Amino acid sequence: MLATGFSFASFGIGGLAIGSVISPTVKLYTKDRERQIELTQQVIRHSFHGFIDMMAKLGVLTYQVNGIDKLAQSQGELVIANHPTLIDVVMLIGLMPKANCVVKQGLWRNPFTRGPVRGAAYILNEGSEQFIQDCVKRLQEKNAASLIIFPEGTRTEQGQCLNEFQRGAANIALRAQVPIRPILIRCTPSTLTKNEKWYHIPSRAFHLQIDVLDAVQVDHILDDVTVNPKNVRLLNQFFSQLFSRELGKHEQSC
């Protein structure tokens, strides 16, 4: 519990440091907004990687990444993953060379996280058409970073395997026409789920297993790639069934 508490305190302090020290320093270093975003994202990437390694060294967690070479080469892809724990996005950003992500309004306003997420120009999820357009625009930029999104929309609760997939990710994939990279995340024993406090820790270190699957193209899934509600529903259904099937190979609840 002490190690877990120390880890999360360090995370909060790191967020404040990036927002109050690193971001202003980056703005002084360069006036180029794109360069500012790139540098801030790299600081966050290294910070997240260090945070996960610190938790591992403290005995809070262990982790294994299958297909890390695929993730290391990811660029301009829509990365979709299931969402069993609070630190899923931290893990993924720490492993990827260049990544954008979607953040909720709570993180956009939180004093510990608003500096980093705004400095890195992560995409605010307001649940609107503008949010979808912002995601598509980012993915279609020159030398675009990959975009991480969780189709479930929120973490699973303890004892659950997978929430119902929302259609936002499928909508973005259909409009952007970029490669889609599914990633499976398993946490054993379950911890840091939705509505679970950080101090409700398991009796032993939890293990995160990350399985990076091959990227797929929309036109390999659908014969018709026209953007319409039917095709969004079919694409969403395809990925929901894919995750349910793959996770179900190891978990009875799926």
PyMOL commands that set and color helices and strands:
alter all, ss='L'
color gray80, all
select helices_A, chain A and resi 2-29+33-57+68-72+88-95+105-109+114-119+129-139+168-176+218-221+229-248
alter helices_A, ss='H'
color red, helices_A
select strands_A, chain A and resi 61-66+78-81+99-103+123-124+146-149+180-188+206-212
alter strands_A, ss='S'
color yellow, strands_A
deselect
rebuild
show_as cartoon
